Amino acid sequence: MRNHSRSAVLRRSFLRDFPAAVRGEGVWIWDSSGKKYLDFSGSAAVNFIGHGVKEISTAMAAQAAQLEFVHTSQFTTPIAEEYARELLEFAGPTFAGGAVYLTCGGSEAIETALKLARQYQVETGHSERFQIISRTQSYHGSTLGALAVSGNRRRREIYTPMVREFAHIGMPYCYRCNYDCTDGCRNCGLEYASELDQAIVTSKNSVAAFIAEPMSGATLGAVVPPPGYLQALAEICRKREVLFIADEVMTGMGRTGRNFAIEHWNLAPDILVTAKGLSSGYAPLGAVIASKKVVDALANGSGSFLHGFTYNAHPISVAVGRAVLKFLQDHKLVQAADSSVEKSVAAQLKSALQSLNALDVVGEVRGLGLLWGVEFVADKQSKKPFDPKFNFAGRVGQAASQRGLLVYPMQGCADGTSGDHLLIAPPAVITGQEINWAVSQLRDAIVETTAAAA
């Protein structure tokens, strides 16, 4: 027995203690002992607008006082109708005439998108199409359907016998590329994209959709795709009549300096999935934004979507989402997250993090906007990763936490098992002074962990 007085909460780990968080304000979180932490990871790339924003709790309370819940099989609500219109507008002209399905989080939203893609194919006369192609080293959620299309080995391994297996294709990761990157990675992007075309051909026309994160989230740590890659994928999907699902659970709602990350590449997916920053963590919320083509297929076909959750479009969560959207627009937080704009907080974050490249164990600093990855290596020249048993990234995370800094450590980026990196994703209200302090503490945590690994 590890602990006779263990918590009644089934926590994520029995191997360590968790401080009790009691208050948040801006980029800071306080625990019950009075210690404060700078939330440099946005609580797993969730919080974008900062903690403790009064406008959000006020909107939540107002909706709860008026109407706390109705079931979507019986009613719609004014707040859901208004928010869906605003979210479609935020998503841009690609989704004009489309519709929004609101869920309680990212995994639910991914499940919804997969089923929507399947029903679209059935409604358009292609009932033979049911497979979903995704990529190795990806992550799309923890429910069994979402896990089936994820490529994160660590998170899916023990559940593999329980999931439906579909094809996974390679994913561009130019720091550890399988192809020739001497041309700035344009060739490798097209090589990786050709794997999708081959997988569709091999399936004998049974593919309903392809799902991908525009840039990788936690699994690889903010890897930005090479030039031409996403455009090639979209063209293959169009040519093969396969729906393109963009998973923007982590990258959406301004995180990369665009409303949605897909806009960096001027692409128009058929279905876009978002969550996390959608409510900035103030309430459980996710969304599936479907194009007019997809919605029309159902509306003009069977006339119903054969899917539902008890709490989808929950009025209180939707009120939060609407208030968050208004706040980030009023305070121009998407612009603040644009790392290409000189003197933006995102540009300051980029510059500060890139200074870590001088450390012997930092192999690469990569990312966009307010989503960055720092990869660690045991040898810089060969890019050899640390022994996974040492858990280098986890130790850096622990050392940072002791200094009052919260980061998001991950393992497996090199081959699914080995390879350590951190994900950095602070709220957009962070200041330059706070960035400099955070990177200084992170540098010290890396140096401390490097000494322990020697």
N, C-alpha and C positions, 0 to 999 in steps of 0.2 A: 504494500500500500504506500503510495507516494504522499498522500495527504489525507488525514482522517477528518479534517474540517473543510473538505473541498466545497466549492461553490455549488449551489443548486442549479446554476446556469450551465448548460452544456457548452463550454467554451471551445474556441478553435484549437486550443492546445492545453493539455494537462501538464506540459513540461515547463511552463513558466508562469509567473504571476502577471496579472494585468493591472495597472493602476486604474483607479476609478475616476473617469472624467466627469467634471461637475459644471464647467462653464466654458464658453467660447466667445471670443470677440476678435473680429478681424482675422488675422492669420494665427492667432494664439488660442491654445487650449490649456485650461488649468485642471490639475487633478485634485483629489480630496485632501492631499497633504499641503496644497498651496503651490506646488511646483508648476511652472508654466513651460509649455512646449511650443515651438514655432512649427506650424503644420506645413512643412515643405513638400508634402506629398498630397495635400488637399484631401486627406483621409481617403487614400486609394483613388486619387484623381477624380474625386466626387465634388468637393467644394470649390466653386469657381468665384462666388460673389463674396466670400468671407463669412465668418461665424457671427452669430448674434445680430443679424440685421433685423431691426424692429419691424420694418415694413412687411416682412414675410410672416412673422408670428402674428401680426395684426390681421393680415389677410386670412390666415388659417383660423384664427379665433372667430372672425366675422362670419366665415362660411359655416363653421361648426355651430354657431349660434342660430343660423338661419335654416340650414339643412345639412345634416351630417352624412346621410347615405340614402341612396335609392339603388335598386338593381336595374341594370341596363336592359334587361328583358322586359321591363315595365315602363321605364321613363328614360328620357334624356334630361339634361339640366342646362340652364342658361350658361353656367360657368364652363361646362365642357364644350358647348357650341362656340362660345366666344374664344376660348383658348385654342381650340382646333383651328379656327380661322386665322388666328394670330400666328400659330406655329407653322401653318402652311405658307403664310406670307414670309416668315422668317427663313423658311427653307428655300425660298426663291421661286422663280418662274418655272423651273423644272416640274414643280409639283402643283401648278395651277390646275384646278379641277380635280385634284386628288382628294384624299381623305386621311384622317389620323385615327389610329386605334391606340387608346391609352391603357397602359398596364401599370403594375406595381413595381417594375424594375427591369433591368437589362435582360436577365435570363428569360423572364416571361415574354418580353418583347421579341427576343430571338425566336422562341417557340412559336409565337404568333406569326412572325415573318415566314418561317419555314412552312407552316400550314397554309398561309396565304398564297405562297408560291405554288404549292401543290394544287390548291383549289383553282388557282388561275389556269394552270395547265389543263385541268379537267374541264373547266368551263369553256375553254377555247378548243376543245376537241382533242386534247392530247393526254388521255388518261394513262398512257404508257410512261409518262414522264413523272418520276417520283424521286430520283436521286438528287442529293445536294452535294456539290463538289466544294471543298474548302481547302485550306492550305496547312501544311505541316508548320509547327511552331506558331500556331494561332490560338486564340482563346475567345470563345463566344458565350460562355456561361456555364452554370453548374447543374442545371436540370439535365435529364438524360438526353433529350433531343438536342439541346445546345451543346452538350458534351460530345455527342456523336459527330458534330461538325467541327469540334475543336481539335487542335493538334498538339496541345500542351500535354506532354507525356506524363509529367508528374501528377497532373490533376485528373487525368482520365484513366491511368493504368489499371487501378484495382476495379474500376467499373466497366472495363472493356467488354466482359462477357454479357453485360446488361444492355449494351447500346447497339443500335443498327450501324453497321460499318459502311461508310461511303468512301469514295476515292478522295485522297488528299494529294495535292500537288505541291511542288517545291515553292519556296518563298524567297524573294530577293533579300539578301542580307549581305551587302557588299563588303562589310568588314570580314566576313567569312564566306566568300562567294564560291559557288561550285563551277562558275563559268569564268570567262575572260573579262576582267574589269579594267583593262588598260585603256579603254576608250571612254572612261568616265561612267561606266556601267550601263550605257545605252544598250549594248549588245546583250549583256546578261539579262536585262529586263525583258527583252524580246524572247530570249531563250526560255526564261521562266514562263512567260505568257504562252508560249507554244505548248507547254505541258497541259494547259487547260484545254486547248483545242484537241490534243491527242486523247485526253481523258474523256471528252465528250464523244469523240468518234468511237473510242473503245466501248463506251456504255451502250452503243447501238441505239442512240436517240432516246435514252431513258432519263436524261438529266433535266430536272425542273428548274434548278437555279444554281448559281455560284455565289458564295458568300465570302467577303473579305473585309478586313479592316483597312481603310485607306493608308494609314501608317500603323505600325504595330503598337499594341498597348503594353501590358505588363510582361507578356511572354518573352519578347525580344528586347523590350525597352526602347520604345520610341524610334524604331528603325524607319527611316524615310525611304520610300520606293525610288528606284532609279528612273531617269527620264524615259518617257514613252511607255512604261510598263502598264500603268493603270489604263491608259488609253487603249493599249493593245488588248487588254482583258475585256474592256467594254465593247470593243469592236467584235471580238470573238463571240461574246454573249449575244450581241445583236444579230450577227450572221447565223448563229446556230439556234436562234429563238429560245435562248436560255435567259431567265431573269437574272439581273445583277443586283444582289443585295449588299448594300454598304453598311457594315457594322460600325456605327459611330457612337456606341455606348460610352466610350471613353473620350473620343476625339471631338465629339460634337458640342454644340452650344457655346462656341467661342474659344474652346481650349487651345486651338492651334493658331488663333489670330484670324480665323474666318468663321462665319456662322457655323459651317460644317467643313471638316477638313477636305472633303471631296472637291470643294471649290478651288483649292490650290491647283487642281489639274483640270478644271473646267469640265467636269464630268456630270452626267445625269443618270444616276442609278434608277432602277425601276422601283426599288423599295429601300428606304433608309431607316435604320434602327438607331434610336438614341435613348439615353437614360442618364445616370450619374449627374452631370451638370444641369440636366433638365430641371431638377428641383434643387440642385446644389446640396443635396442631402437633407433638406429640411423636412421632407416627407418621402415615402416610397413612391417612385414614379418612373415610368418608362413610356416610350412611344414608338409606334411603327407608322412611318409616313409613306403612304402608297401613292404612286403616280396615277394619273387619270386613266391610263391604259389598264392598269390592274383593277382599279375600282370599277371601271365600266364593264369589265368582263364579268364581275359578279353581279352588278346591278342589272345588266342586260341578259344575264343567264339565269341562274337559279333564283337570284334575288335575295340571297342570304349568305352570311359567312358562318360556316359550321364550326364555331369556336367561341369560347368565352371563359372569363374568370369571374368569380363572385365580385371581386373588388376592382375590376377594370373601370376606368373613368371615375374613380372615387372622388366625390366632390371636394373633400378637404385637400387631398393630394393635388387635384387639378387647380384649386385656388392657389396653392403654393407655387405650382409651375408657372401660372400666369403672373404671379407677383415677382418671381425670379426673372422671368423674361423681361418684364417691364424694368426691373432694377438694373439688369445688365445692359439694356439699351439706353436707359436714362443716364447711366454713369459711363457709357462708352467703354465697357470692359472688353469687348471683342477687339477694339482698336488697341487697348492696353496690352492685349495678348499677342499682338503682331510683332514678331521678332525682327521683321525686315524694316520696321519703322525706328529710325534713330531716336534714342533717349526714351523709348517706351520701356516699361518694366520688363517686358519680354526680351528686349534687346540687352538690357542690363543683366538679366538672368543668363542669357546665352554667353555673354562675355565673361561673367564671373565663373560659370561652370567650365568654360573652355580653359580657364587657367589651371584646372586640375589635370590637364594633359601633361603637365610637367612632372607629375608623380610617376614613379617607375611602374606602379601597378595599374595605372589607368590606361587601358588599351584604346578606348574611344569614348568621346562625348558626342552625342547625336540628338537631334530632335528638331522641333518646330514650336514656335509660340511659347506656351507655358506647359509643354510636355517634352521632357528630356530624359535620356538614359545615360548612365555612366557605367561602362563595362570594365571589369577588372580582369587582369591577366597575371599569371605567375611570371611570364617572360614576354616582354614587349615585342621582341623581334619575331619570335615564332608564333606569337598569340596563344601560347599554351595556357589553358585555363588552370585555375587552382583545383586541387583535389576536392570534389564535392563534399566529402566528409568533413572538411574543415569549415565549410559554410562561410566563406569569406564575406559575401554580401550581408548575410545575417548578422555576422559579428560587427561589421561596420554599422549596421542599423542599430544594434544594441549600444555600441559606443557613442553613436550620435544621440540616441535617446537619453543616455546618461548626461549628455551636455545640453539637453532641452531642445533637441531637434528631431523631428519626425520625418523619416524617409520610407520608401517602399522597396525593401530588398527582395530579389528574386534569384532563382537558380535555374539552370538548364538551357541558357541561351545558345551555348556552343553546339550541343548535340541532343538536347532534350533532358540530359542528366547533369552534365558538367557545364560550367560557365556561370559567372556571377555578375549581376548588375543591379543597379538601383534605378528606380523610376522617381523622377522629380516632377511634381505637378502642383505648385502652390496656387492659392487663390489669386485672382487678378488684382486684388487690392493690396498686395504686398508692395513695400517701398524699396527703393534702392538701398537704403541703410539696412533694412531687414535682410535683403538678399546677400549683401556683403557679410553680415554677421553669420548667416546660415552657411554660406560656402566656407567661411573660415572654420566654423565648428565641424563641418563635414570633412574638410581637409585634415583637421586634427584627428578625427575619428578614423580616417583611412590610414594615416601615419601610425596610429596606435595599433590598428589591426595588422598592418604590414609587419611591424616589429614582432607581433605575436606569431606570425606565420613563418618567420625566419628560422 
